[in-house]
Structures are given as structure tokens and as C-alpha cells.
Amino acid sequence: MKSHNIVSLIRKKRDGERLSSDEIRYLIRQYSRDKMPDYQMSAFLMAAYLNGLDDHESASLTREMLHSGTVLDLSEVPGIKVDKHSTGGVGDKTSLILAPIVAACGVPVPMISGRGLGHSGGTLDKLESIPGFNVNLDLKRYVEVLKKHKLVLIGQTEEIAPADKRMYSLRDVTATVESIPLIAGSIMSKKLAEGIDALVLDVKFGSGAFMKTREDALKLAQRLVSIGEAFGKRTIAYLTSMDQPLGNRIGNWLEVYESIECLNGGGPEDLLEVTHLLAGTMIHLGGKAGSVQEGIACSKRAVRDGSAMQKLRDITTEQDGSTEYFDRPDDYPVALHHFDVTAEADGYIMEMDSYAIGMAGVELGAGRKSMEDAIDPVAGIILEKKIGDQVQRGETIARCFTNKERETDSVRQMLQDAVTVGSSRPDVPALITDTVTRDGVTPWS
């Protein structure tokens, strides 16, 4: 690797010039080896934030972050390995449902997930609300479990993309998080390190999403697909709306409860629509269905015949969790305090501020304001009404559960402010809007 002057490279990106693969390699490797201080990396990140990175630079950045740590070799695991990634939202528990569905259909799912921060929940926190469930497997055990069950559910280890982990911490404190190429590189370096062969992406937009507009979500989806395909991985992305929470339950055990409902053949229609689409696409990319529609049919069949629910039981037992509450979810411990939020007028639910609803959940104890905060698995919200539903004054819109008695009044006001009631029935926003593949963008219908 050729030696470069770090200041010159920062200046080059500051002035809007393109960096070569070798130049990006030098920056990331010097930083990973502690030969480039945080203040210089911060300057580079700000230059990249302000001037952007093109597809070539994004792929190079992803490659270097990917190879800063262990890249798993899953060649000993038979089959096409497929994972799913969501950019996050309120009530989004699709991973808990689709992972056992896809594995039950014969496609290996090596899933490395994250924790929640702010209004958006994390898959690991939901899994850990299942008593005993161990998400901290080492990489050897990760491969063993995947081979045995075609499914494994763990958190990011120290060996996976360590450069990304350090750079993300810097981005968080230097106001450079909201950069599409930096977001894309961060997501894809971790996903590619899992050893996957294909990836399905759920890129959300709206009030409860990281990307507020469809246009920004589309740009991110296109960049993610471009990077995935550049690494030889079949990658398909869907744009989905987060202008209202997904499903009816928000909070860690509450979302596991709703996932169990879905795997047992029930559950909310919006959650099922997104889950079966993502699962069906994974099954198709995994070679077990000739099309996405065939994959959706396989996904629904795995729920009907009970094989998906059995897969959740199997992986829970394998990862030291208890299935005690799968049959009797209502026996799970409950929060000390619960209260209802009611409609202040007659009419229809016109809008729901998903971000505010998610933050109300955080105040109840279901989420974190900082990574050090403890999660209360029984805290959360059950929505009784969604956009388009008719309500009468005094009728319950949401039920809240918390062990924090002092939060009652403030959360009630947050939720009432988050829900708009109008006199006429609104059009319910489209849940899925676009498909993004290597061939371009197709409106969803």
C-alpha cells in the first residue's frame, strides 16, 4: 500500500475531489492502526458529509471497514445465506417473525442485529426480553448454531467491522451521522462481514424513520443496493412507510408477544404484509422459490403449518432461552402501572407522529436515551387505533405500561399531541412504495 499524506487526503475531499481506492484504504488502515488521530478522522468525516462520496468511494469505504476485522466464511453451511436489514422504526419487529419463517423454508439466516437507541427499538433488546435468551455467542458457536438450525440471532461482536464501530462513535459526536454514503458504508460493512450471499433491505421513511422523505430513503436504498451488488451479493431493497408505527405493540416484550401472535397465524395486517414480503424475497434469493410471489406463498405456508413457530422455539432453546411464555404470553410479568390515552374529540385518526410515539415509549422505559440506559422489557404501548380508524371522544387510543409512576402525565400528553383527530376519514398512507434492485426502481403495486 502506497504511503499518503493524511492532511492532503482530507484537503482533497474537503475540496470536493474524488479519492481513489488506495487513498481510502490508507485512511481507514491508518485509523484502525491508531496512526491517525480522532481529530483527523473527524475532519475527513465532515468533508465526506459535506461533499459526499460517489458509488466507487462508497464501495471502497465499505470494503476497508469490512476488512478491518473478521469476515466470516460460512462456506461450510449448506445453502444460500440470506439476511435482512431494516433502517429502523417504531414497532418494527419483522426480524423476530421472518427469521424463523425463512429458516423453516430452508434458507439459512445468519442474523447479527443491534440494540435500540432513541425512538427506534432494537432486535437484541426484544430477544433479551425472552428469559435467558443469549445473544452473545462467539463466532465459532455462531457457525455451529447456523449449521444446526439454519438460523442464528446474535449481536455485533468486537471482531466484526471494528473500524466502523469507532467511526460511528465519532460521527455521533461530530454531527456527521446523517450522510447517505456514510450510513450505507456502516450498514453494509457489518452485513457483508456476516458471510451472507444475499441481502434484503427494508428502507423506511416518514415521521418515525431516520429518513423523513421518500426521496432521501430512495437515495439510501439505491446506494445500499449498489454496494451490495458491487460485492457480488444479490441485494433487493423495499421502501416502506413509517408514518405510523408498524403493528399495534411497541416495547420489547410487547413486540415479542405480537411476533408470537403472527407466527401462530394472527397479528396485525400491516405487520404481516411487510413481513411476508421481506420473508418471501429472502426465500426467493435463497433459491427456495422461483419468484418473490412464490416466496410469499412459502412464507405464509410456514406459518400455517406451524414450522415457523417451531423454529422460533428451537432457536430459543438452542440459545439458552426459555419458551415458557410462548404458550402462555399473558403470564409474562406485567408493569406496575398502566393507563389509557383517550381521544379528545369525535372523528377519525388523521395522522400519527411515529417519532413522538416512539419517544413516549422511551419515557415509559421501553427504550434508551443513551447506550448505558437500562431497558424495561415490560414497558411500552399498545395502540388501539391507527390512521383511518373512527374514534369517539373518551375512547381509548392507546394503552401504556410502565414501572415509572412519575411518567404518567407527561407520556399521556405526548401521545395525545402525537395523534391528530379530524372530521373526515383520511386515505391511509401506502405501506410499501418502491422496489429497488440492480435494474432500477419499480413502484410497488
C-alpha positions as CSV (number, residue, x, y, z in Angstrom):
1,M,0.0,0.0,0.0
2,K,1.4,3.4,-1.1
3,S,2.0,5.9,1.7
4,H,0.0,9.1,1.6
5,N,-0.1,12.4,3.4
6,I,-3.3,12.4,5.6
7,V,-3.7,16.1,5.6
8,S,-3.5,16.2,1.8
9,L,-6.2,13.5,1.5
10,I,-8.5,15.4,3.9
11,R,-7.9,18.6,1.9
12,K,-8.7,16.7,-1.3
13,K,-12.1,15.6,-0.1
14,R,-12.7,19.0,1.5
15,D,-12.3,20.5,-2.0
16,G,-14.8,18.1,-3.5
17,E,-12.3,15.8,-5.3
18,R,-12.7,12.1,-5.6
19,L,-10.5,9.8,-3.5
20,S,-9.0,6.6,-5.1
21,S,-9.5,3.2,-3.5
22,D,-5.9,3.2,-2.4
23,E,-6.3,6.6,-0.7
24,I,-9.4,5.5,1.2
25,R,-7.6,2.2,2.1
26,Y,-4.7,4.2,3.5
27,L,-7.0,6.4,5.7
28,I,-9.0,3.6,7.2
29,R,-6.0,1.4,7.8
30,Q,-4.0,4.2,9.4
31,Y,-7.0,4.9,11.7
32,S,-7.5,1.3,12.5
33,R,-3.8,1.0,13.5
34,D,-4.1,4.1,15.7
35,K,-1.7,6.0,13.4
36,M,-4.4,8.6,12.5
37,P,-5.9,10.6,15.5
38,D,-9.6,11.1,16.0
39,Y,-9.4,14.7,15.1
40,Q,-8.2,13.9,11.6
41,M,-10.8,11.2,11.1
42,S,-13.4,13.7,12.3
43,A,-12.2,16.2,9.7
44,F,-12.4,13.6,6.9
45,L,-15.9,12.5,8.0
46,M,-17.1,16.1,7.9
47,A,-15.5,16.6,4.5
48,A,-17.3,13.4,3.3
49,Y,-20.5,14.6,4.9
50,L,-20.4,18.0,3.1
51,N,-19.2,16.8,-0.3
52,G,-20.5,13.3,-0.5
53,L,-18.9,10.1,-1.7
54,D,-19.7,8.6,-5.1
55,D,-20.6,4.9,-5.7
56,H,-16.9,4.0,-6.2
57,E,-15.8,5.8,-3.0
58,S,-18.7,4.2,-1.0
59,A,-17.7,0.7,-2.1
60,S,-14.1,1.4,-1.2
61,L,-15.0,2.7,2.2
62,T,-17.3,-0.3,2.8
63,R,-14.6,-2.7,1.7
64,E,-12.0,-1.2,4.1
65,M,-14.4,-1.1,7.1
66,L,-15.4,-4.7,6.3
67,H,-11.8,-5.9,6.2
68,S,-10.8,-4.0,9.3
69,G,-12.0,-7.1,11.2
70,T,-13.2,-10.7,10.7
71,V,-15.1,-11.5,7.6
72,L,-16.9,-14.8,8.3
73,D,-16.6,-17.7,6.0
74,L,-19.9,-19.6,6.0
75,S,-19.0,-21.9,3.1
76,E,-19.3,-25.0,5.4
77,V,-23.0,-24.1,5.9
78,P,-25.0,-25.5,3.0
79,G,-27.3,-23.2,1.1
80,I,-27.5,-19.6,0.0
81,K,-27.2,-17.5,3.2
82,V,-29.6,-14.5,3.2
83,D,-30.1,-11.8,5.8
84,K,-32.4,-8.8,6.2
85,H,-31.7,-5.3,7.4
86,S,-34.2,-2.6,8.4
87,T,-33.2,1.1,8.8
88,G,-35.4,1.1,11.9
89,G,-38.7,2.3,13.0
90,V,-41.3,2.2,15.8
91,G,-43.0,-1.2,16.3
92,D,-40.8,-2.8,13.7
93,K,-40.5,-6.4,14.9
94,T,-40.3,-8.0,11.5
95,S,-36.9,-9.7,12.2
96,L,-38.4,-11.7,15.0
97,I,-41.1,-13.1,12.7
98,L,-39.3,-13.5,9.4
99,A,-36.1,-15.1,10.6
100,P,-37.8,-18.3,11.8
101,I,-40.1,-18.3,8.8
102,V,-37.3,-18.1,6.3
103,A,-35.2,-20.7,8.1
104,A,-38.2,-23.0,8.3
105,C,-38.4,-22.7,4.5
106,G,-34.9,-24.0,4.2
107,V,-32.9,-20.8,3.7
108,P,-30.0,-20.2,6.2
109,V,-30.4,-16.8,8.1
110,P,-27.2,-15.6,9.8
111,M,-28.6,-12.5,11.6
112,I,-26.4,-10.1,13.5
113,S,-28.5,-7.4,15.0
114,G,-28.2,-4.2,17.0
115,R,-29.7,-2.5,20.1
116,G,-32.2,0.3,20.1
117,L,-31.3,3.9,20.7
118,G,-33.8,6.8,20.9
119,H,-37.2,6.2,19.4
120,S,-36.3,3.1,17.4
121,G,-36.2,-0.3,19.0
122,G,-33.5,-2.9,18.6
123,T,-33.9,-6.6,17.8
124,L,-31.4,-7.6,20.5
125,D,-33.4,-5.9,23.3
126,K,-36.5,-7.7,22.1
127,L,-34.8,-11.1,22.1
128,E,-33.4,-10.5,25.6
129,S,-36.9,-9.9,26.9
130,I,-37.2,-13.7,26.3
131,P,-35.9,-15.1,29.7
132,G,-32.4,-16.5,29.3
133,F,-32.0,-15.8,25.5
134,N,-28.3,-15.5,24.9
135,V,-27.3,-13.1,22.0
136,N,-23.6,-13.1,22.9
137,L,-22.4,-16.2,21.1
138,D,-18.8,-16.3,19.9
139,L,-18.2,-16.7,16.2
140,K,-17.4,-20.4,16.4
141,R,-20.7,-21.0,18.2
142,Y,-22.4,-18.7,15.7
143,V,-21.5,-21.0,12.9
144,E,-22.4,-24.2,14.8
145,V,-25.9,-22.9,15.6
146,L,-26.4,-21.7,12.0
147,K,-25.4,-25.1,10.6
148,K,-27.8,-26.9,13.1
149,H,-30.9,-24.7,12.7
150,K,-30.3,-22.6,9.6
151,L,-30.8,-19.7,11.9
152,V,-28.7,-17.8,14.5
153,L,-29.5,-14.5,16.2
154,I,-26.7,-12.6,17.9
155,G,-25.3,-9.1,18.4
156,Q,-22.3,-7.5,16.8
157,T,-19.0,-8.9,18.2
158,E,-15.7,-7.0,18.6
159,E,-14.3,-8.8,15.6
160,I,-17.0,-7.5,13.2
161,A,-16.1,-4.3,11.3
162,P,-14.2,-2.6,14.3
163,A,-13.3,0.4,12.1
164,D,-17.0,1.1,11.5
165,K,-17.7,0.9,15.3
166,R,-15.0,3.5,16.0
167,M,-16.0,5.8,13.2
168,Y,-19.7,5.6,14.1
169,S,-18.9,6.8,17.6
170,L,-17.1,9.8,16.1
171,R,-20.0,10.5,13.7
172,D,-22.4,10.5,16.6
173,V,-20.5,13.4,18.3
174,T,-19.4,15.3,15.3
175,A,-22.9,15.8,13.6
176,T,-22.0,13.6,10.6
177,V,-24.5,10.8,11.2
178,E,-27.0,12.0,8.5
179,S,-24.8,11.2,5.5
180,I,-26.2,8.7,3.0
181,P,-22.8,7.3,1.9
182,L,-21.6,7.0,5.5
183,I,-24.8,5.4,6.6
184,A,-24.6,2.9,3.7
185,G,-21.0,2.0,4.4
186,S,-21.7,1.5,8.0
187,I,-24.7,-0.8,7.3
188,M,-23.1,-2.8,4.5
189,S,-19.7,-3.4,6.2
190,K,-21.4,-5.1,9.1
191,K,-23.8,-7.1,6.9
192,L,-21.2,-8.3,4.5
193,A,-19.0,-9.4,7.4
194,E,-21.7,-11.9,8.4
195,G,-20.8,-14.1,5.5
196,I,-24.1,-13.6,3.6
197,D,-24.7,-14.4,0.0
198,A,-27.7,-12.1,-0.5
199,L,-29.5,-9.3,1.4
200,V,-33.0,-7.9,1.6
201,L,-33.3,-4.3,2.8
202,D,-36.3,-2.5,4.4
203,V,-35.6,1.2,4.0
204,K,-38.1,3.2,5.9
205,F,-39.2,6.8,5.5
206,G,-41.7,9.1,7.4
207,S,-42.1,10.6,10.8
208,G,-40.7,7.6,12.7
209,A,-37.9,6.8,10.3
210,F,-34.3,8.0,10.1
211,M,-35.1,9.2,6.5
212,K,-38.0,11.6,6.7
213,T,-38.8,11.7,3.0
214,R,-39.3,9.1,0.3
215,E,-36.7,10.9,-1.8
216,D,-33.9,10.5,0.8
217,A,-34.9,6.9,1.5
218,L,-34.7,6.2,-2.2
219,K,-31.2,7.6,-2.4
220,L,-30.1,5.5,0.5
221,A,-31.8,2.3,-0.9
222,Q,-30.0,2.8,-4.3
223,R,-26.7,3.3,-2.6
224,L,-27.1,0.2,-0.4
225,V,-28.1,-1.9,-3.4
226,S,-25.2,-0.5,-5.4
227,I,-22.7,-1.5,-2.7
228,G,-24.2,-5.0,-2.2
229,E,-24.1,-5.7,-5.9
230,A,-20.6,-4.4,-6.2
231,F,-19.6,-7.1,-3.7
232,G,-21.3,-9.8,-5.7
233,K,-24.3,-10.1,-3.3
234,R,-27.8,-10.1,-4.7
235,T,-29.4,-7.2,-3.0
236,I,-33.1,-6.0,-3.1
237,A,-34.5,-3.1,-1.2
238,Y,-38.1,-2.0,-0.4
239,L,-39.2,1.4,0.6
240,T,-41.8,1.2,3.4
241,S,-43.7,3.9,5.3
242,M,-43.1,4.7,8.9
243,D,-45.7,7.5,9.1
244,Q,-47.4,5.4,11.8
245,P,-46.0,2.6,13.9
246,L,-45.8,-0.9,12.4
247,G,-48.3,-3.3,14.1
248,N,-50.0,-2.4,17.4
249,R,-47.4,-3.1,20.1
250,I,-44.4,-1.0,21.0
251,G,-41.9,-2.2,23.6
252,N,-39.7,-5.2,23.9
253,W,-41.8,-8.0,25.4
254,L,-44.9,-6.5,23.8
255,E,-43.3,-6.8,20.4
256,V,-42.3,-10.4,21.1
257,Y,-45.9,-11.1,22.1
258,E,-47.1,-9.7,18.8
259,S,-44.5,-11.7,16.9
260,I,-45.8,-14.9,18.6
261,E,-49.3,-13.9,17.5
262,C,-48.1,-13.6,13.9
263,L,-46.3,-16.9,14.0
264,N,-49.4,-18.5,15.4
265,G,-51.5,-17.2,12.4
266,G,-52.8,-13.9,13.9
267,G,-51.3,-10.5,14.1
268,P,-52.0,-7.1,12.5
269,E,-52.4,-6.9,8.7
270,D,-49.8,-4.1,8.2
271,L,-47.1,-6.0,10.1
272,L,-47.9,-9.3,8.2
273,E,-47.8,-7.5,4.8
274,V,-44.3,-6.2,5.3
275,T,-43.1,-9.4,7.0
276,H,-44.3,-11.8,4.3
277,L,-42.9,-9.5,1.5
278,L,-39.4,-9.4,3.1
279,A,-39.5,-13.1,4.0
280,G,-40.8,-14.1,0.5
281,T,-37.9,-12.1,-1.1
282,M,-35.4,-13.8,1.2
283,I,-36.8,-17.2,0.3
284,H,-36.6,-16.3,-3.4
285,L,-33.0,-15.1,-3.2
286,G,-32.2,-18.2,-1.1
287,G,-33.2,-20.4,-4.1
288,K,-36.2,-21.9,-2.4
289,A,-38.8,-20.1,-4.6
290,G,-38.9,-19.2,-8.2
291,S,-40.2,-15.7,-7.6
292,V,-41.0,-13.3,-4.8
293,Q,-44.6,-14.2,-5.0
294,E,-43.8,-17.9,-4.6
295,G,-41.6,-17.0,-1.7
296,I,-44.5,-15.1,-0.1
297,A,-46.7,-18.2,-0.5
298,C,-44.0,-20.3,1.2
299,S,-43.7,-17.8,4.0
300,K,-47.5,-18.0,4.7
301,R,-47.4,-21.8,4.5
302,A,-44.6,-21.9,7.1
303,V,-46.9,-20.0,9.5
304,R,-50.0,-22.1,8.7
305,D,-48.2,-25.5,9.2
306,G,-46.5,-24.4,12.4
307,S,-43.0,-24.9,11.2
308,A,-42.0,-21.3,11.7
309,M,-43.2,-21.2,15.3
310,Q,-41.4,-24.4,15.9
311,K,-38.2,-22.8,14.5
312,L,-38.5,-20.0,17.0
313,R,-38.9,-22.5,19.8
314,D,-35.8,-24.4,18.6
315,I,-33.6,-21.4,18.2
316,T,-34.7,-20.0,21.6
317,T,-33.8,-23.3,23.3
318,E,-30.5,-23.5,21.5
319,Q,-29.5,-20.0,22.6
320,D,-30.4,-20.8,26.2
321,G,-33.8,-19.1,26.3
322,S,-37.0,-20.3,27.9
323,T,-40.1,-21.0,25.7
324,E,-42.3,-20.9,28.8
325,Y,-44.2,-17.8,27.8
326,F,-44.6,-18.8,24.1
327,D,-47.7,-20.8,25.0
328,R,-48.9,-18.5,27.8
329,P,-47.7,-15.0,26.9
330,D,-50.3,-13.4,29.1
331,D,-48.5,-15.0,32.1
332,Y,-45.4,-12.8,31.5
333,P,-44.7,-10.4,34.4
334,V,-46.5,-7.1,33.9
335,A,-45.6,-3.5,34.7
336,L,-46.7,-2.0,38.0
337,H,-48.5,0.9,36.4
338,H,-50.8,1.1,33.3
339,F,-53.0,3.9,32.0
340,D,-55.1,4.7,28.9
341,V,-54.8,7.6,26.5
342,T,-58.1,8.7,25.1
343,A,-59.4,10.7,22.2
344,E,-60.2,14.3,22.9
345,A,-62.8,14.6,20.1
346,D,-65.1,12.6,17.8
347,G,-63.8,11.9,14.3
348,Y,-61.1,9.9,12.6
349,I,-57.4,9.3,13.2
350,M,-55.8,11.6,10.6
351,E,-52.1,11.4,11.5
352,M,-49.8,9.7,14.0
353,D,-46.3,11.1,14.8
354,S,-44.4,7.9,15.0
355,Y,-41.3,9.6,16.3
356,A,-43.2,11.1,19.2
357,I,-44.9,7.8,19.9
358,G,-41.5,6.1,20.0
359,M,-40.1,8.7,22.3
360,A,-43.2,8.2,24.6
361,G,-42.2,4.5,24.7
362,V,-38.7,5.6,25.8
363,E,-40.1,7.7,28.6
364,L,-42.0,4.7,29.8
365,G,-38.8,2.7,30.0
366,A,-39.0,0.7,26.7
367,G,-36.0,2.4,25.1
368,R,-32.8,4.3,25.7
369,K,-31.7,7.9,25.6
370,S,-28.0,6.7,25.8
371,M,-26.5,3.3,25.3
372,E,-25.9,3.0,29.1
373,D,-29.6,3.2,29.9
374,A,-31.3,0.0,31.1
375,I,-34.3,-1.4,29.2
376,D,-37.5,-2.4,30.9
377,P,-38.9,-5.3,28.9
378,V,-42.5,-4.9,30.2
379,A,-42.7,-1.1,29.4
380,G,-44.5,0.0,26.3
381,I,-47.6,1.0,24.4
382,I,-50.5,-0.9,22.8
383,L,-52.2,1.1,20.1
384,E,-55.9,0.5,19.9
385,K,-56.4,2.8,16.9
386,K,-54.4,3.5,13.7
387,I,-54.8,6.0,10.9
388,G,-58.2,5.9,9.3
389,D,-60.0,4.4,12.3
390,Q,-63.0,6.2,13.7
391,V,-63.0,7.3,17.3
392,Q,-65.3,8.9,19.8
393,R,-64.4,11.4,22.5
394,G,-63.1,9.5,25.5
395,E,-62.4,6.3,23.6
396,T,-59.1,4.6,24.2
397,I,-56.4,5.3,21.6
398,A,-53.5,3.7,23.4
399,R,-52.7,1.7,26.5
400,C,-49.5,2.4,28.3
401,F,-47.4,0.2,30.6
402,T,-44.6,1.3,32.9
403,N,-42.7,0.9,36.1
404,K,-42.1,4.6,36.3
405,E,-45.1,6.1,38.1
406,R,-43.9,9.7,37.6
407,E,-44.1,9.5,33.8
408,T,-47.8,9.0,33.5
409,D,-49.0,12.6,32.9
410,S,-46.1,13.6,30.6
411,V,-46.5,10.5,28.4
412,R,-50.3,10.9,28.2
413,Q,-49.8,14.4,26.9
414,M,-47.0,13.3,24.4
415,L,-49.3,10.7,23.0
416,Q,-52.4,13.0,22.7
417,D,-50.2,15.5,20.9
418,A,-48.9,12.8,18.6
419,V,-52.3,11.8,17.3
420,T,-54.4,14.1,15.1
421,V,-58.2,13.6,15.0
422,G,-60.2,15.1,12.1
423,S,-63.7,15.2,10.9
424,S,-63.3,13.2,7.7
425,R,-61.8,9.7,7.0
426,P,-58.3,10.1,5.6
427,D,-56.6,8.0,3.0
428,V,-54.3,5.5,4.8
429,P,-50.7,6.1,3.6
430,A,-49.3,3.4,1.3
431,L,-47.2,1.0,3.4
432,I,-44.9,-0.2,0.6
433,T,-44.0,2.2,-2.2
434,D,-41.0,1.0,-4.2
435,T,-38.7,-1.9,-5.0
436,V,-35.0,-1.1,-5.7
437,T,-32.8,-3.6,-7.5
438,R,-29.7,-3.6,-9.6
439,D,-32.0,-2.9,-12.6
440,G,-33.5,0.2,-11.1
441,V,-36.6,1.5,-9.2
442,T,-40.1,0.0,-9.6
443,P,-43.2,1.4,-8.0
444,W,-44.8,-1.2,-5.7
445,S,-48.4,-2.2,-6.5
